[in-house]
Amino acid sequence: MFDPDTAAVPDRLRGQWQDVAVLRPPPESATLRRRDVLAGFCRGAAGLGLLAVTASACGSSEPEVDPLQAQSDQATADAEQARAAAATAAPPLARALTQVAAERAEHARALDVEIARAAGRPAPTGTTASATATPTAPAGPAPTVKDVVGALRRAADSAGRLAATRAGYRAGLLGSIAASCTASATVTLNAPAVAR
């Protein structure tokens, strides 16, 4: 005869009151272990860190202004100032001021081309607006040769200081602009004679 108490029944199934044997989960999976809690915490922290990095990478930020932009703006302003001074100057000085205006407009164009190259944009084509613009009537008195010489000296100092912090082509470009401004102020416009 069949005796259920002596039959080959696994120990984990003994003492059950079912017609069909039901497996119980192992007792260790019902408890929460410290290792599981730590692993879950680490996964959550890593997920939050990844979310923070992704969110910050998607944010928009202001593009950095190229340090040559101030030099380009200064060259454009100097060209306009020299053109305005040429309009009221005597003929020999007017030719020199017109030449200075053309040189400073070329400096602005060369700087704009380098800025565009560094930013990965196509270089400006043709002449810049500053090179072809006609001088507008200034609100105050017309600039004098002394004003133009002062602006050229400031441009030479500024370009020279910036050239010392750059390398390669940019340093050479700024150095040649500084030299050109110095030559224009001391030779072309004969600065010692103007200062008297």
C-alpha positions in Angstrom: 0.0 0.0 0.0 0.9 3.6 -0.5 1.9 5.6 2.5 2.3 9.3 1.7 4.5 9.9 4.8 7.1 7.4 3.7 6.9 8.1 -0.1 9.8 9.8 -1.8 8.7 13.4 -1.4 11.2 16.2 -1.3 11.6 17.9 2.1 10.4 21.3 0.9 7.1 19.8 -0.3 6.3 18.0 3.0 3.6 19.5 5.1 1.7 21.0 2.3 -2.0 20.6 2.1 -2.6 20.6 -1.6 -3.5 18.0 -4.1 -0.8 19.1 -6.4 2.7 20.0 -5.2 3.5 23.7 -5.4 7.1 24.9 -5.2 7.9 27.5 -2.6 10.5 30.1 -3.5 13.8 29.7 -1.8 13.7 31.6 1.5 16.8 33.7 0.7 15.1 35.5 -2.2 12.4 36.8 0.1 14.8 38.8 2.2 16.5 42.0 1.2 20.3 41.9 1.3 22.5 44.8 1.9 24.4 44.0 -1.3 21.2 44.3 -3.4 20.3 47.6 -1.9 23.8 49.0 -2.5 23.8 47.8 -6.1 20.4 49.4 -6.7 21.5 52.7 -5.2 24.6 52.7 -7.4 22.6 52.0 -10.5 20.2 54.8 -9.6 23.1 57.3 -8.9 24.7 56.4 -12.2 21.4 56.9 -14.1 21.0 60.3 -12.5 24.5 61.3 -13.3 24.0 60.2 -16.9 20.8 62.2 -17.1 22.5 65.3 -15.7 25.4 65.1 -18.2 23.0 64.5 -21.1 20.8 67.4 -20.1 23.7 69.8 -19.7 25.1 68.8 -23.1 21.8 69.6 -24.8 21.6 73.1 -23.3 22.5 76.0 -25.5 25.3 78.3 -24.6 26.5 81.6 -26.0 29.2 81.1 -28.6 32.5 82.4 -27.6 33.5 85.7 -29.2 36.7 85.5 -31.2 39.4 87.8 -29.7 40.1 89.1 -33.2 36.5 90.5 -33.5 37.5 93.6 -31.4 40.5 94.1 -33.7 38.2 94.0 -36.7 35.8 96.4 -35.2 38.6 98.8 -34.3 40.0 98.6 -37.8 36.6 99.4 -39.3 36.2 102.4 -37.0 39.7 103.6 -37.8 39.0 103.4 -41.5 35.8 105.4 -41.1 37.7 108.0 -39.0 40.5 108.3 -41.5 38.0 108.8 -44.3 36.1 111.5 -42.4 39.4 113.3 -41.6 40.4 113.1 -45.3 37.3 114.9 -46.3 38.4 118.0 -44.5 42.2 117.8 -44.8 44.5 119.5 -47.2 45.2 117.6 -50.4 48.6 116.1 -49.5 47.2 114.9 -46.2 43.9 113.8 -47.7 45.8 111.3 -49.9 47.7 110.0 -46.9 44.5 109.6 -44.9 42.8 107.9 -47.8 45.6 105.4 -48.0 45.4 104.8 -44.2 41.7 104.3 -44.5 42.2 101.7 -47.3 44.9 99.9 -45.2 42.7 99.8 -42.1 39.7 98.5 -44.3 42.0 95.8 -45.6 43.0 94.9 -42.0 39.3 94.5 -41.1 38.8 92.3 -44.2 41.8 90.1 -43.3 40.6 89.8 -39.7 37.1 88.9 -40.8 38.4 86.2 -43.1 40.4 84.7 -40.3 37.5 84.9 -37.9 35.3 83.1 -40.4 37.9 80.4 -41.1 38.3 79.7 -37.4 34.6 79.5 -36.9 34.2 77.1 -39.9 32.1 79.6 -41.9 32.8 80.5 -45.5 35.0 83.6 -45.8 33.3 86.9 -46.6 33.4 87.5 -50.4 34.2 90.7 -52.2 34.9 93.8 -50.2 33.5 94.5 -46.8 30.9 97.1 -46.2 33.5 99.2 -44.3 35.8 99.3 -47.3 33.1 100.5 -49.7 31.1 102.7 -47.3 31.0 106.4 -47.9 31.7 108.5 -44.8 28.6 109.8 -43.1 28.5 113.2 -41.6 29.8 112.9 -38.0 27.6 114.3 -35.3 30.5 116.4 -33.9 33.4 118.1 -35.5 35.4 116.2 -38.1 38.3 114.1 -36.8 41.7 115.6 -37.1 44.9 114.0 -38.3 45.9 114.0 -34.6 42.8 111.9 -33.8 43.7 109.4 -36.5 47.3 109.2 -35.3 46.1 108.5 -31.8 43.7 105.8 -33.0 46.5 104.2 -35.0 48.8 104.1 -32.0 46.1 102.6 -29.9 45.4 100.0 -32.6 49.1 99.2 -32.9 49.5 98.7 -29.1 46.3 96.6 -28.9 47.3 94.4 -31.9 50.8 94.0 -30.5 49.6 92.9 -27.1 47.2 90.4 -28.6 49.8 89.1 -31.0 52.0 88.2 -28.0 49.3 85.9 -26.7 48.6 84.1 -30.0 50.6 81.6 -32.1 51.1 80.8 -35.8 49.1 82.7 -38.4 47.1 84.8 -36.0 50.2 86.1 -34.3 51.7 87.0 -37.7 48.5 88.7 -38.8 48.3 90.7 -35.6 52.0 91.6 -35.7 51.8 92.8 -39.3 48.7 94.9 -38.4 50.6 96.4 -35.5 53.6 97.2 -37.7 51.3 98.7 -40.4 49.6 101.0 -37.9 52.9 102.1 -36.4 54.3 102.9 -39.8 51.1 104.8 -40.8 51.2 106.8 -37.6 54.9 107.7 -37.7 55.8 107.7 -41.4 52.7 108.1 -43.6 51.1 110.8 -41.4 54.4 112.1 -40.1 53.3 112.0 -36.5 56.1 114.2 -35.1 55.1 117.0 -37.4 51.4 116.6 -36.6 52.0 116.6 -32.8 53.6 120.1 -32.9 
